[in-house]
Every structure is written in C-alpha cells, then in structure tokens.
C-alpha cells in the first residue's frame, strides 16, 4: 500500500515527547509499504529557533529511516500561549494540504487528531483526490478544551463541533486510542463497526528495566541516597502538576524524597515560578530529553507519577507515560480517574489517588518509600501487565489490517 500519515508533531527517537507516529510509520515501511508523513516543523516539547524566512519553509522533504517526511510551514511559537497554539494549528491547516497535493496519490491517508483544524483540510484534499481517510482520535476535541476551561468562545466551539461531526461522518474508519474515546464516539451515534480500538503500545527494545543504567544515572545525577519520585512528560494545563508541587511542599520535612519533573510545555515557566515561590528545594525540573534517553531517567526513578485534571472526559484517557513507566518496571502513583485507574487496579501496578488530593498523594509516596519490597512487586506486576496487553507490534499490526480493509473497500466502490 501507499500510505500517507498527517500528524502535526511527527518526531523520531532523537526528540523529546512520544514517538508513536514514528514507530507506527517505520513499522509499516518495514512491512513493505510506501509511507510518507506530512507534518509541521516544530515538536510538541521542542522550542526550536527557526531562522529561515517563512517563504523558504512552505515545504521541504527529508528521509527518516524508511519513511519520507514532508514538513510544511507552521507558526513556531506554540509554547508561549493558547493564541500561539491556535496560530500554530491554523498555519498547519493552511500548509499541510500542500504536502498532500504535491505527492503522488496515496491509497489511504491516516489523519491524527488533535489538533482538529488541520484534519478538516486533510479531509478536503482527500475528497478532492478521492482518497479514503482514516481518522485517528487521540483526544476528544473540542470537548476536552471546553471541560478544561480553555475554550469558552461559543462560536469557536460550534465551528469545532461541526468540524468534528464532518470528520467522523466522512472518514472510512475512526481509530480510538482508548476504550473511553471509543465509547464516547459510539455513544454519540456513530456506528460501532466504524469506530475501531487500537491502543497505544510500548516498544520494549526502547523501554525496559535496566539495573546498570539505573545505577549509572543515579550516580551521575547524585541521586544515590534519594527516593526519586518522577514525573516524565508534558507540563501543560491538562497535566495538573500543581497537585505534585503541593505534595512536595508537604514533604519538605522528608529530605530523602526528591520530586523530579522531566519535560516542558506551556505551564513550564509558571510551574517553575510556583516552585520557587514555595521554596521547594525537593523539586528538580529537568529539560525534556530525547526518547532514546528516556529509559535512563525512568530506570533511575523509585516511583513514577501520572496526573491529569479532574474532568469527566479524562476518565477515558490512558497517558502514554503510564505505559512507559510500567515497561520500566516502576511502581506508579496515579492521579487519573477511569480507564487509567482500572489499568492500575487490574495490574496491581501501584496506588491511585483522587486527582486534586495532594494529601493522598503524600500518603502514597510515604507508603511506597517505607515499603520498598511492596514497591518492587508493584513494578514487576506493571511490567507483566504491559507486556501482555500493550505491545506496540500488536497495535501496529492491527492498524495495518484496518488500512488494508479500507483500501480493499475503496477499490470495490
């Protein structure tokens, strides 16, 4: 098959943040398919200084392993404000069609959302060129932004809701990354057989327990005598990092406990300022690291944290960092309701707390610090569970079969 994937934040293992699209497209290319990615210029957690003028950045091509990559102009200051993020989405919406129009006609297009605005442009080109489109839904938009209080403009909400309906109606398949997303879409009226579930998976060659790497990293970072409680990922509005800082403040009397936050995002500067104002000398902020270095930091942790805001829609979320932690055999303290909490309970992989309850988080940290044998057993349970149910190769194979089915159906029409 000739496959095109459109995702604004494509990046490989040499960049910080998740690399699910990279891993999927490389898998498909290794299976003998011709794969092209149409993407923007800026990674989700990278703040590149782009010096070329915009008219020289409308479109450029590169090769990443077995995959062709077409990068189109995007507004690069998305990390500074919500307006910057909106401008980034809109700029990619205007330029990503260039990639789809100038490439030879693919057999199928995978459009990955959010953001939702560029996906509408992708659908228009697919309609024009009679290309079947598969819509991958990573988050329910615009409802997520509405529930978080980010999106309040009624006109913009109506426009985005209309775009969402058009995309769901016109795509050949809707691929949901979690059971909660799948159920949400089905409950709103779309056919059950149209909404497929393909969960995130873990590349176990990249993320795995490594005691040697753990000791080396702890020695290098001077963590040998600390209990390291690590959060690894985006520092955004949705991630509810304030609850971690409040817990750290309550644990200032426990000098052995060190909170390490590895990542970046729109809330990075406000969170660093908050930690400074609270005089939290037990909190260490580290810049994001490339995916191929993630294992070193995750193995160095004693406990890992995953948090999200306490909104109903996030009950259907499975943060990718949760699976990454589990793959490195780490006990997890989880402040996310719903599907993530069910995974934790089913696996026996750690402890859960109500998302805004910093005192419960404090108790959970102390509980695991005081009982290292229990923490180790939880980490072992986590690894066994993720190996059984969240293999990247199994998820990628399922996506390949969905694409084959869509291409076969389109050939019969």
SULTA-V791365 format. One record per helix or strand of 3 or more residues. SS is the DSSP state (helix for helix, strand for strand). FROM is the first residue (numbers start at 0). TO is the last residue. If there is no record, write none. Layout:
SS|FROM|TO ; SS|FROM|TO
This chain:
strand|1|5 ; helix|19|29 ; strand|33|38 ; helix|53|55 ; strand|58|63 ; strand|66|71 ; helix|81|101 ; strand|107|112 ; helix|116|128 ; strand|131|136 ; helix|142|147 ; helix|153|169 ; strand|172|175 ; helix|178|186 ; helix|191|193 ; strand|194|196 ; helix|210|219 ; strand|226|231 ; helix|236|238 ; helix|241|249 ; strand|256|261 ; helix|267|276 ; strand|282|285 ; helix|290|299 ; strand|302|306 ; helix|311|315 ; helix|319|326 ; strand|330|334 ; helix|338|346 ; strand|349|351 ; helix|357|369 ; helix|371|388 ; helix|391|411
